[in-house]
Amino acid sequence: MIDLLHTELNDDLTLEKGYLLISEPFLPDPNFERSVVLLCEHKEESGTFGFVLNKITEVNVGDLIDLDLLENVVFIGGPVEQNTLHFIHTFDTIENATPLRDGVYWGGNYEQLRVYADSGMVNHKNCRFFMGYSGWGKKQLLSELAHNSWIICQIDLKTIFRTPPEELWRTILRTMGGKYKAFSYFPDDPRLN
């Protein structure tokens, strides 16, 4: 079960790092179809940055970098700069990591992460890797929100490590209840309904 803290954009909820963007069921952009995006940075003057949490590749981390992590697959973080690799994790001892929320961090000292990986401390339950990222220019995301392309929600972020990625979009919507629960049952292709 997902611990849902807040569900809709309203006067009390503004975009912040650590919040999730849930795509509307029929968002026409294939990069974000039925996606869940973790916001890592949001600044009205410069834009927004985050990672898609539920687009899995068949590539293991060890195929891309010198880390012996056989059970850690790489995710497509978004369509921007897919030649870069990023990570989020739950290690509060990694230097220079950016705290997001609920004991989840973005990036930090890679050499320290390597030491943790070599000692067997890193796995898919505490660390995720992303090729590329999702980015929006100044006010671009606010425009998309105004067009109802995204739902903003705040959950206990450690849930993203406990929920299978392929179930994350539907699970969060069902937990939100009401019309969001109904969204979770929409078919991938409405013509098949």
N, C-alpha and C positions, 0 to 999 in steps of 0.2 A: 504494500500500500504506500502511496506517495503522500508525504506530509505536505499538503498544499497550504500555503500561507496567504496568498492573495490571488485573485483570478482575473480581474479586468483592469483596463486602463481607466482611471478616474482621477479626480482632483487630488487624491491622496497618493496615487502611485505614478511615479515618473520613471523614465528609463534610467537604470543604474546598472553598474557592473554587478554581475551575479544573478541578474534576472534572466528569464528565458523568453524567447520569442517562439511562439508556436504558429506555424503557417496555417492559414485557412485551408479547408479541404481541397479547394480547386484553384489554389494559387497557380497562375499560368507559367511561372518561371521554373523550368526543369531543375535548376540548381537548388531550389528550395521546396520542391514538391514534398509535402507531408514531412517537413523538417522541424527539428527542435534546435534552436540556436542559443548557445550560452553567450551572453554579453560579457566581454572582458574589459571594455572601455566604452564610455559614452560621454562625449563632450559636444554641446550644442554648437560651439564655435568651430569644431574641426571634424566631427563625425563619430561614427560608431564602428566597433570592431568586435568580432566574436567567432565562434566555431560551431559548425553544424555537428551535433552530437550523435546523429543516427544514420549517417551515410558511411557504411563500412566498405573497405576495399578487401581484396584477397591478399594484400601485401602485409607481411609481418615487419615489425620495426627492425629486426635484425637484417632484413633484406635491404634496408636503406642506410642504416648507420651501424657502427660497431658496438651494438648492445646485444647481449644474449637474452632476448626476450621472445621466446617462441610463442607464448600465448597472447602477446600483445599485437593485435592487428592495427593497421593504420586506418584512420578515418579521413574522409574528404572534409576538410574544415570549411571549405567554401571555394568559390571560383577564382579568388584572387591569389596570385603568386603561388601556384601549386608546386613550385620547385622549392618551397620552404617547408620546414618541419617545426611544429610547435607541440607543446605538451601542457596538460593540466594534471594536477595531482593533489594528494592529501597530506603531503609531508610539510609540516610546519618548520622543519629544521633546514630546508633548502634555502641557501642565501639568495637574496635578490629576487625572490619569488613575489609576485603580486597577489595579495590576498583578494579573493573574489567575494566569498560569503561562506559561512557554515563549515569552515575548515578546508575549503577547496582553494587551490592556488593555481596561478598561470605562470609558466616558465620558471626561471631562476637559474642557478649555477648548474650548468650541464655536467661538469666534472663531478660534482657532488652526486648528481643523479646517477652517473656512471658507476660510482662507488656503491651506491645503494643497489643498483641492478646487479653488479658483480657479487654482492653478498646475498642475493636472492630476495631482497625486500620489495622489489618493484614487480607488480603484476597488473592485470586488467581491472582489478578491484580497487586500485589506488592510483592508477596513472593511465592516461589516454594520450595518444599521439595523433596529430592532424597534419595532413598535407594541405597547405594553403589555408586561407581564412576567408571569412565573410566580412565585407566592409561596405559602409554607406557613407557618402559624402555629407557635408553640412546640410542638415534639414531633410536629407533624402529619406531617411527612415521615418521621420515624422510625417512626411507626405504619404508614405506607404501605410502607416497606421491610420491616417485619415481616410484612406481608401479601403480600410478593413482587410488588408492583406495579412495582418499579423494579430495575434492575441498575446498580450504580455502576461506572464505569471511569475510568481515567486514560489519556489519550493525549497525544501531542504536539499541543497545541492549534492549531498552525498548520495541521494537517491539515483543520480545519473550513473553512479558506479554499480548500483545494485539492480537496476532494471535493464533487461536485455535491450540493446539499442534498437533492434527491429520492432520492439513493442513500446518504445518510449512515447512516441507521438500519440498513439491511441490510449495508452495508460494514463497519461497526463490529462487528456481531454475527458476521459471517463471519470476521473477523480474530480474534475471541475464541476461535473453534473450539469443539469439543465440542457440548454441548447448545445453546449460544448460536448456533452455526452452523446447527443444525437449526431454531432459532426463526426465522432469517432466511428460511427457505423456507416458513414457514406461510402459507397463503392469507389475504388480507385478510378474507374471509368464510368461516369454516370450514364453513358449510353448502354451499359450492360444491365442497368436496373430495370 
